[in-house]
Each structure stands twice: as structure tokens, then as C-alpha cells.
Amino acid sequence: MAKKTIVLLADGFEDVEAVTPIDYLQRAGIEVTAASISGSLTVTSKWGGIKMTATSTLAEVTKQGITGYDAIILPGGMPGTANLAASKETGALIKDMAANGKLICAICAAPALVLAPLGLLKGKKFTCYPNMEEKVTDGKWSDDRVVTDGNIITSRGAGTAGEFAVTIIEKLLDKAAAQKLAETVLL
């Protein structure tokens, strides 16, 4: 059975941090649901106002439940990250997935602004966009490009999106699948 993941999209998301994981995971055979946290399937990116059509909404995902999903991915970017953090439904979904041992993946500002307030970085090694670590009081910050601690994967920003996606693939599938994808895209 194929692995399944959710990528949450909020207006103002960082283009590369959303599109790269979606693309790389799909290339590796992982089913991706790009879910808009608003009621609209159209979500606008941070740079250039690129319009992206989500495959679902957060409400639809929540209604179906997390059974069958293996991971959730939170792109960064502002105001996208702030929009994710402000959504009670987003927080509830992330906490439910974490409580059920699902893989929680966040990049850029999302570890500090979304995961930390939910208590998911407490005692965990993590990374995030430079200087955002100052907002996390109970985690163990690292300046590594991608950090995995248990079921939490965090990454620095747009320039690390490829490595972030490959790390997710390795955790969901295996090292060989991750390495094959990295070679295919010349990462």
C-alpha cells in the first residue's frame, strides 16, 4: 500500500518549500494530498502571487480523519506560516497526527511558529529559519540543514527544501528510494 501524506497550504506559503516536497514525494510514489486550510481550493504563494490549486481542503481531510495518512508537511513562508499557526483546525490536526505517531515535517518558520506552540518541539532537536529558533524555549536547536528527532523532521528554508523532501522519503520509504530520487533530480 502506498504511503500517503498531507501538505498544508495557507495563503502566503513559500513556493519552493511546498512545491518541492509535493513534487519529490510524488516522484517517489508517495500519494500527496495538498490541502488548503481555507475553504477555497485556490491558494496564493508568497512570491509572485502564484496561484496553486489544492487537491483538498483541511475541512475535507479532517472529516475523513487521519487514518491512512503517514505524514503531514508544513511549508514555511510569511504570512503562510502565521496563517497555519492561527488556524485552530490546523493545530488540532497536527496534534492528532503527532499523538498517533505520524511523521510531522516542518520547514523554515513552521517549526518555531507552528510546532513549538503546540508543544511538539519540547526536548526535541530541531532546526528552522535563522533567528526563528529564538522563539522556541523548550527545544534543542541545531544549525544542521535538516534534523530528524523521532517522528519530527525540520529544515531551514527554501534552499534546503530538496534535502528536506529526500529525508521525508527516506523516513516513509527507505534509504534506497531516497537516494534514487536524489540522483534522478541531480540533488
C-alpha positions in Angstrom: 0.0 0.0 0.0 1.3 3.4 -1.0 2.4 5.9 1.7 0.2 9.0 2.0 1.0 12.5 3.2 -0.8 15.8 3.6 0.9 19.1 2.7 -1.0 22.0 4.3 -1.2 25.2 2.2 -2.1 28.6 3.5 -2.1 31.8 1.6 1.4 33.2 1.6 3.2 29.8 1.6 6.8 29.7 0.5 6.6 28.4 -3.1 9.7 26.1 -3.1 9.0 24.7 0.4 5.6 23.5 -0.8 6.2 22.5 -4.4 9.5 20.7 -3.9 8.2 18.2 -1.3 5.0 17.7 -3.3 6.9 17.0 -6.5 9.7 14.8 -5.0 7.3 12.7 -2.9 5.0 12.1 -5.9 8.1 11.1 -8.0 9.0 8.6 -5.3 5.5 7.1 -5.4 4.1 8.7 -2.3 0.5 9.9 -2.5 0.2 13.6 -1.7 -2.9 15.5 -0.6 -2.3 19.2 -0.9 -4.9 20.6 1.5 -5.8 24.3 1.6 -6.6 25.5 5.1 -9.2 27.9 3.8 -12.5 26.9 2.2 -11.1 27.6 -1.2 -9.0 25.2 -3.3 -7.0 28.1 -4.7 -4.1 29.1 -2.6 -1.7 32.0 -3.3 2.0 31.7 -2.8 4.3 34.3 -1.2 6.5 35.1 -4.2 4.8 36.4 -7.3 1.4 35.5 -6.1 1.4 32.2 -7.9 -2.0 30.5 -7.7 -1.9 26.9 -6.8 -4.9 24.6 -6.8 -5.0 22.3 -3.8 -6.4 18.8 -4.2 -8.5 19.1 -1.0 -9.3 21.3 1.9 -8.4 21.0 5.5 -12.1 20.5 6.3 -12.3 17.6 3.9 -9.2 16.0 5.4 -10.4 16.5 8.9 -13.8 15.0 8.0 -12.1 11.9 6.6 -9.7 11.5 9.5 -6.0 10.8 9.7 -6.4 7.0 9.2 -4.3 6.1 6.2 -2.1 9.2 6.3 1.6 8.7 7.3 2.9 12.2 7.4 2.0 15.9 7.4 4.2 18.6 5.9 4.1 22.3 6.8 5.8 24.7 4.4 7.1 28.0 5.7 6.9 31.5 4.3 5.2 34.5 5.7 2.4 35.1 6.1 1.7 31.5 5.2 3.3 30.2 8.4 1.4 32.7 10.5 -1.8 31.6 8.8 -1.1 28.0 9.6 -0.4 28.9 13.2 -3.6 30.9 13.6 -5.7 28.0 12.4 -7.1 26.0 15.3 -8.1 23.3 12.9 -4.5 23.0 11.7 -3.2 22.8 15.2 -5.8 20.1 16.1 -4.9 18.0 13.0 -1.1 18.2 13.7 -1.6 17.3 17.4 -3.8 14.4 16.4 -1.2 13.1 13.9 1.6 13.5 16.4 -0.4 11.7 19.1 -0.8 8.8 16.6 2.9 8.5 15.8 2.6 10.1 12.3 5.6 11.9 10.8 5.4 15.6 11.4 7.5 17.7 9.0 8.1 21.4 9.1 10.4 23.8 7.3 11.5 27.4 7.6 9.4 29.3 10.2 6.9 26.5 10.6 8.9 24.6 13.3 9.1 27.7 15.5 5.7 29.3 14.8 3.5 26.2 14.4 5.2 23.1 16.1 6.7 24.9 19.1 3.4 26.5 20.3 1.8 23.0 20.1 4.5 21.6 22.4 5.9 19.3 19.7 9.5 20.5 20.0 9.7 20.1 23.8 13.0 18.3 24.4 13.5 17.7 20.7 16.4 18.5 18.5 15.2 20.8 15.6 16.2 23.4 13.1 14.4 26.3 11.4 14.9 29.5 9.5 17.8 31.6 11.1 16.8 33.5 14.2 13.4 31.9 14.4 14.9 29.5 17.0 14.8 32.3 19.5 11.0 31.8 19.6 11.5 28.2 20.8 12.2 27.9 24.5 12.0 24.2 25.1 13.7 22.5 22.1 17.3 21.9 21.2 18.2 24.0 18.2 20.7 22.8 15.6 22.1 24.6 12.6 22.0 21.5 10.5 20.1 21.8 7.2 17.7 19.0 8.1 17.1 17.5 11.5 15.2 14.3 12.4 14.3 13.6 16.0 11.8 10.7 16.4 8.8 11.5 14.3 9.7 15.2 13.8 11.6 16.4 10.7 12.6 20.0 10.5 14.5 22.0 7.9 16.0 25.5 7.5 14.3 27.1 4.4 13.8 27.2 0.6 17.5 26.3 -0.1 17.1 23.1 1.9 13.7 22.0 0.5 15.2 19.3 -1.7 17.1 17.7 1.2 14.0 18.1 3.4 11.9 16.2 0.9 14.5 13.4 0.4 14.7 13.0 4.2 10.9 12.6 4.3 11.1 10.0 1.5 13.8 8.1 3.4 11.7 8.0 6.6 8.5 7.0 4.7 10.0 4.5 2.3 13.7 3.7 2.7 17.2 5.0 2.0 17.4 3.4 -1.4 14.2 5.2 -2.6 15.5 8.5 -1.2 18.9 8.1 -2.9 17.3 7.2 -6.2 15.1 10.3 -6.1 18.1 12.5 -5.2 20.1 11.1 -8.1 17.1 11.4 -10.5 16.7 15.2 -9.8 20.5 15.7 -9.5 20.3 16.9 -5.9 
